[in-house]
């Protein structure tokens, strides 16, 4: 397994418990005031840069931009493999419902991977900094999606929703392709599948919603309506589940609208990339 190989051959430092496990109030970015303050600082930074750049020529920042995207595409791929090798044996041994709904599917390693994914969301906020420095539009979808997703990951860590791995692994899969696309095109590559990135994102949210609605229904049916058909309860808090359902639903509609406005309307101008600072528009996931 990749995780065992890394532990055996990479000299990782000994981490205190609150850095390898999610401990609310002790783990960094684990309380609502701190998280909201960090996201407010993100918004103040990007709009502040946008205001300051009005009197300056845009920066190219090609090397830094490519490095940023290379880190994110390789990091997403590595985390995806680590999560899959942890959850697939649980899935195979116990079945799909157990894997997505049983609290035992929230293993120590999965919790650590969820934490890494959460912190990556803050690294992804740098996407918008590149946009602002390059004097590209800060579209609502981009800014909302980046900030809201960081908050979503925070809520799911607090709620210990065992279903989280489904949403995260799908998102990581999309990100492997997406960040590679922006790394390659920033270096001058001509790739034909820009439009299909948005399609992948829409399909991702459709699958997400099917799974999280199912898990939420199972929880509420088993907890409050035992006469309704259900496979059993689903691990996680009610607030985390409902927030996840609501936010992911909004993502689906926003991305469908983005697709229609960008790729299907006759009046649309040259399609803008579902991405960012390569000069082609909006990076939204």
Secondary structure as the mmCIF struct_conf table of DSSP 4:
data_model
#
loop_
_struct_conf.conf_type_id
_struct_conf.id
_struct_conf.beg_label_comp_id
_struct_conf.beg_label_asym_id
_struct_conf.beg_label_seq_id
_struct_conf.end_label_comp_id
_struct_conf.end_label_asym_id
_struct_conf.end_label_seq_id
HELX_RH_AL_P HELX_RH_AL_P1 UNK A 2 UNK A 9
BEND BEND1 UNK A 10 UNK A 10
HELX_LH_PP_P HELX_LH_PP_P1 UNK A 12 UNK A 16
HELX_RH_AL_P HELX_RH_AL_P2 UNK A 17 UNK A 20
BEND BEND2 UNK A 21 UNK A 21
TURN_TY1_P TURN_TY1_P1 UNK A 24 UNK A 26
BEND BEND3 UNK A 27 UNK A 27
TURN_TY1_P TURN_TY1_P2 UNK A 28 UNK A 29
BEND BEND4 UNK A 31 UNK A 31
HELX_RH_AL_P HELX_RH_AL_P3 UNK A 32 UNK A 52
HELX_RH_3T_P HELX_RH_3T_P1 UNK A 53 UNK A 55
BEND BEND5 UNK A 56 UNK A 56
HELX_LH_PP_P HELX_LH_PP_P2 UNK A 57 UNK A 59
HELX_RH_AL_P HELX_RH_AL_P4 UNK A 62 UNK A 94
HELX_RH_AL_P HELX_RH_AL_P5 UNK A 96 UNK A 101
HELX_RH_3T_P HELX_RH_3T_P2 UNK A 103 UNK A 105
BEND BEND6 UNK A 106 UNK A 106
HELX_RH_AL_P HELX_RH_AL_P6 UNK A 108 UNK A 124
TURN_TY1_P TURN_TY1_P3 UNK A 125 UNK A 125
HELX_RH_AL_P HELX_RH_AL_P7 UNK A 126 UNK A 133
TURN_TY1_P TURN_TY1_P4 UNK A 134 UNK A 135
HELX_RH_AL_P HELX_RH_AL_P8 UNK A 140 UNK A 159
TURN_TY1_P TURN_TY1_P5 UNK A 160 UNK A 160
TURN_TY1_P TURN_TY1_P6 UNK A 162 UNK A 163
HELX_RH_AL_P HELX_RH_AL_P9 UNK A 164 UNK A 186
TURN_TY1_P TURN_TY1_P7 UNK A 187 UNK A 188
BEND BEND7 UNK A 192 UNK A 192
HELX_RH_AL_P HELX_RH_AL_P10 UNK A 194 UNK A 224
TURN_TY1_P TURN_TY1_P8 UNK A 226 UNK A 227
BEND BEND8 UNK A 228 UNK A 228
BEND BEND9 UNK A 231 UNK A 231
BEND BEND10 UNK A 235 UNK A 236
HELX_RH_AL_P HELX_RH_AL_P11 UNK A 238 UNK A 259
HELX_RH_PI_P HELX_RH_PI_P1 UNK A 260 UNK A 264
TURN_TY1_P TURN_TY1_P9 UNK A 266 UNK A 267
BEND BEND11 UNK A 270 UNK A 270
HELX_LH_PP_P HELX_LH_PP_P3 UNK A 271 UNK A 272
STRN STRN1 UNK A 273 UNK A 273
BEND BEND12 UNK A 274 UNK A 275
TURN_TY1_P TURN_TY1_P10 UNK A 277 UNK A 280
STRN STRN2 UNK A 281 UNK A 281
#
